[in-house]
Amino acid sequence: MTDLVIIGGGPAGMSAAVSAYESGIRDILILERDAALGGILQQCIHNGFGLHKFGEELTGPEYAGRYKKMVLERKIPYKLNTMVLDISPDKVITATNEEDGIFTVQAKAVILAMGCRERPKGALNIPGTRPSGIYSAGTAQKYVNIKGYMPGKNVVILGSGDIGLIMARRMTLEGAKVHAVCELMPYSGGLARNIEQCLNDFNIPLKLSHTVVNIHGKERLEGVTIAKVDENRRPIPGTEEYIECDTLLLSVGLIPENELSKSADVELSGVTNGAVVDQDRQTLKEGIFACGNVLHVHDLVDYVSDEAEIAGKNAAEYIKGEKAENVYVPITTDGKVRYTVPQIITKKKDVTVYFRVSDVFRDVSVNVYGDGKLILSKKKRKVAPGEMETVLIKKELLEGIEKLEVKLEG
């Protein structure tokens, strides 16, 4: 029996482990499938990490290194090159590695911190051939930053998520010509600072309401045809444009890695594809917690660490036998607000609700209703899908409330 098993040794897993340790739990085990702790941050060599958490700009490896140092200083055990195969609803973890073979661990509590993966080309249904030269942006990032390979010299990027924007700059700095970043939506999915620093600073065109409608080339990619799309996101005939290129990078969304969550019978949200959780980041399966990008996709790793600290601290309280109050307050949204995390409140305490919006809205109010009555309002000059928003609900506002709704109005 192990008190706490954490699945994933990236920033979420390490931060959760340190938080649980600081909350008095010593019997902790981190299981990581890669050859090193750090997760995706190992290949994110650009800076911009840690401003909120450490008050300074760090690269991805430096940020991961800070947490790895904390794990090592506390002598928190971890197993690398270890693939978790299954988590049962009663918290038995089945895993395998070269040293131990297939083994099982019975845990008192589990924290899911598996991160997310990129949506593949197969999910896009782009007509055309299947030549080499088509990569997800994260794969291209690994080739350039870790392995020292250049995917190509003439590049088109589909999707303006943060990793796509960052790779537009990275490929340019390595000598490639990035002809365009095409975005299906009428707004970018990335942070405003990344549009400025990665595209505008390098004169890389961002084509909003555009998509790739055809792929050309037999052995190697020779070019793509792009087109403008209408309000229903369908290509507009007559707007096609051919761009000669040898590389197409796809930055078309991230999917939380929740196959293990499903095996543990954890209820998932249809919007985030992550677990449904309460304010402690506990799922509806008692003793199983979730944090980081496996729960919902974050725009800043600093927020991942914050959320992991919540999960680690509350997993520690669960292990010590502290029970939740008999409270169940669901949080719903109006569509303009796509989702919230948490989705339910089970304790009357101050709760920070994280949320994302479905479009770009200006001069609006974030309004929180309790049982249909307005209890909190927060004015915002602009909200966008690429930026996470928060609203703090004080515990006194929850008194006697049976359901909450978060709306965008004005």
N, C-alpha and C positions, 0 to 999 in steps of 0.2 A: 504493500500500500504506500503510495506517494501522496503527500498532501496536495501538491499543485503541479500539474503538467501543462506546459505551454507549447502549443503547436505553432512553430515558426520562430526563427531567431533574427528577424528583421528589426526595424526600429520599434514596432509595436510589441513584439515578443520580449525584447530586451527591456523596454521601459516598463512593461507589466511585471516582469520578474523583479526588477529593482524595487518597484512600488510595493509588491507583495512582501519582499524581504524587509523593507523599511517598516512594514506594518506587522512585523513579528513572525512571519513564516520563514522557516529555514529549509524545509524539505521540499525543494523545488527542482524540477527537471525541464530543460528546454530541449525540444526535438527540432532539428533543422535539417532540411533535405540537401542544402548546398554544402560546399566544402569549407565555408567560413560563415561566421556570424555577420550580419549587416544587411542581408536581403538585397533589394534592388538598388539601394544607395551605393553599393560598391561600384556600379557603373555610371553613377551620376556625378561626373567629375566637375560639373559647373558649380558655381557658388550660389548663394541665396538661401541656404539652409541655416536654421538656428537663430534667426533674428529675434523671434519671440521667446525661444526657450533659453538661449545662452547670451542674448544681447550682442551677438556678433555674426558676421557672415562667414559661413563654413561651406566647404564642398561636401558632397554626399558622403564620401569615405571618411572625412574628418568628423562629420556629425555621427555616423555609425561608430567611429572609433571612440567617441566620448562615452557612448553607452556600453560598448564592449569593455572599456576600461572599468566602468562601474560594475559590470557583471563579474569581471575577473577579480576585482578588489574584494567583492563579497563572496568570492569562491562559489558562485551559483553553478551547479553542474549543468552541462549541456552535452548533447550528442550530435555530431555533424554527420553529413552523408547518410542521414537517417530518414527514410521515407515512411510516413505514417500511412497505413493501409486502411484502417478502420477505427472509428470511435463508436462504441455501443452506447445506447441511451443510459445505461448505468455506469458510464464513465470508465469503461475498460478500453485502453488504447492498444491497438495492434500495430507494430512497426517492424521495420527490417533495416539492417545495415550489414556490412561485410564482417564486422567483428562479432556481433551478437546473433546473427542470423535473424529469424523471425522471433519476436519476443512480445510479451504483453505487459502492460502496466495498469494496475488499478489505481485510479486517482480519486481523491476526495472532491477536488474541483479541477475543471479544465478551462483554459483560456484559449480560444481560437484566435490565431493571429497569422493566418496563412497568406494574407495579402491578396493581390488580384492578378489577373492575366489580361493580355490584350485580345480584343475581338479580332478574329482571323479574317483573311480574304474570303474564305468560303461563306462567311455570313453576309457578304455584300452583294452577291449575285451580279457582278460586273460582267457583261458579255465580252467575248474575245478569247484569245488563246491563253496558254499557261506557260509563258516563257520564264526563264530565270530573271532575276533583277527586281522581284517584288518582295518586299520585306515589311514586317511590322516595324514601327519606329523604334520600339524597344530592342528588337533583334539587331537592327542597324546600329543602335547605340552600343550594344555589347561588342559587336564586331569592331567598331572604331575605337572605343575607349578601353576595352579589355584585351582584345585579341590583336589590335593593330592592323585590321584589314579595312580597305575602303570598299563599300558596296558598289559604288559607281561614281561617274563624273558629271552626268546631267540628270538632275533630279526633279521630280514632281512629288509633292506631298499631298495626300488626301486626308483631310481632317485637321482641325486647328486646336486640338487639345494641347495641353502644356508640353507633353513629350514631343509632339509634332513640331511645335514652335521651336523648342530647344534644339531639335535635330536639324531644323532649317539653318540655324546659326552654326551648329557644329559642322555640318557638311560644308558650309561656305568657308569656315575657317580652315578646313582641311583641303581646300582648293577646288571643291565641286561647284557647279553652277546650279542653284536652286531656281527653277523657272517660275514656280508658283506654288502657293499653298491654297488648296481648294477646300472650301467649307460648304457643306450641304445647307446648313442653317443660315439665316440672315444675320447671325452674330457669331463671334468666336467662342469656342468652349474653353479657352485658356485664360490665364490671368492677364490683366491689362498690362502689367509690367513686362510680361514675356512678349506680348505683341510689339511693344515699344523697343525692347532690347534685342529681340531675336529677329524681327522682320523689318521694322521701320529703320533701325540703325544700319541695316545691310541692304536696303532698297529691294527687299523681297516682296513681290506683290501678294496680297491676301485677297483671294477672289471669293467673296461671300455669295451664298446662294448658287454655288457651282458644284458639280460633281463629275467624276470620271464615268463616261458612258461607253467607252470601248478601250480595249487593250490590244496593242499591235506588236507583232514579232513572233517568231517561231521558237528558236533556240534561246535567244536573249531579247529582252524588251527593247523595242525600237521606238516606241512612242505611245502616247495616250491621246484619246479624244475626250475633251471636257465640254460641258455644256451648262448653260444657265438653267436653273430650275424655277418653277412657279411656286405659288404659296402652298401647293399640295406636295411640293418637293419632287415634282415630275419634270424631266428634261423638256425644255422648250424647243421645238423643232426650228431649225434655222440659226440657232445660237452656238452650234458646234464649233470647236476650235481644236486643231491638231497641234500637239506639242511633241517635238522630237526629244526623246529622253532614253536613258539606259537603266533608270532606277525609279521605282515607284515605292514610296514609303507610306504606310497606312497608320494613321493615328485616329482611329474611328471608335474609340471607346474602350473602357476597361470593365472587366467582369470579375466580381469577387469570387475567390476560389472556394466555393462552398460545397463541394462534393462530400467532404468529410462531415460537414454540418448536417447534410441530408441523412447520412448513415446514422447520426446520433439522434435523428428525429427532431432536429431543431426547426422551428417554424421560420420560414423565410418571407421577406417582404417582396411583393410582386413589383415594387418600384425600384428598390435599391439592389435587389437580388442578394442582399445580406440578411442576417438574422433580425428578427423582431426582438428588441431589447427594452429593458426598463432603464431608469436613470443610473443604475449601478453597472450598466452594460451586461446584466445577466439576461440570458435568453429565456424563453418560456419553458425551457428544460432546466429544472433546478440544478444549480451547481455548475452549469456550463455558461461561460461568459464569452463575449466576442469584442474585439477592438481593432482599430486600424482599417486598412482598405478591404479586409474581408467582410467588414460590417457595412461600410459605404465608402465610396471613393473620395479621398480628401485632396484638397489642392495644396496644402502645406504639411510637411512632415512634422512640424512643430505641433499641429493639431492632433496628428496620429499619436505622438508621445503623450499629450495631455489626456487623450481618451484612454490610452493604455494604462496610465496611472490610475484613472478611475476604476478600470477593470481589475487591476492588480490589488488595489486597496480593498475593494469590495469582495473579491475572491478570498482575500485573507480573512475578512470579517465572516464570510460564509463558513470557511474552514473552522474558525473558532466557535461556530455554533450560534452566531447572531442571526436571528430570524427577521424576515421582512414583516412590515406591518400588514394588517389585513385591509389594504387599500388597492383599488384597481381603477385608475383613471386613464382611459384611452385618449390619444391625441389624434385628431383627424385634420385634414387640410382641404383647401378649396380648389385645388388644381393649379392655380397660379403659384402656390407653394407646392412643389412636387412631393416632398416628403419631409418628415422630421426624424431626428434621432435624439432622444428615445422616442418610441412610438407609444409607450405606456409609462405611467408613473405608479410606483408601488410603495413609495414612502413619502410622507409629508416633510419635505426638506427643500431648500433652495435648489432649483434645477435649471441648468443651462440647456436650452433646446437648440440643437444645430439644425439648420434646414437649407434646402436649395430651392431656387425658383425655376419656373419652366420657360421664362423668356426674359428679355430685358425690359425692366419697368423703371419709370422715373417719377419722382415726387409722389411717393406712396407711403402708406402707413402699414407697418406690420401689427396687426391687431390680434390679440388673444382673447377668445371668448370662453367663459366658464359657464356651462349649462345655458348657453345662448346669450349670456350677459357679458358685455365688454369689461374685461378686468385689467387689460394692459395694452398700451399703444406705443409704438416706437416709429418715429418718422425716418424715412430713408430718401436721400436725393436720387440714388440709383441702385438697383440690384440687378445682378446678371447671373446666368446659370453657372458660369465658370468660377464664381466666388462663393465660398461658404458663408452663410449668415448665422447669427446667433441671437437669441433673446433669453434673458434671465427672468425666470418666474420665481418670485419669493414664496416661501412656504406659507406665509399668512394668506396669500391669494388663493391657495389650494383648499382652504378650510371649507368643508361641506360640498366641494365640487365633485361631480360624478363623471363629467367628460369635458375635454378641452378641444377647441378648434383654433387653428392658426390660419389666418387669412391675410391676403394682401389687398388693401383697399385704397381708393383715392385716385 
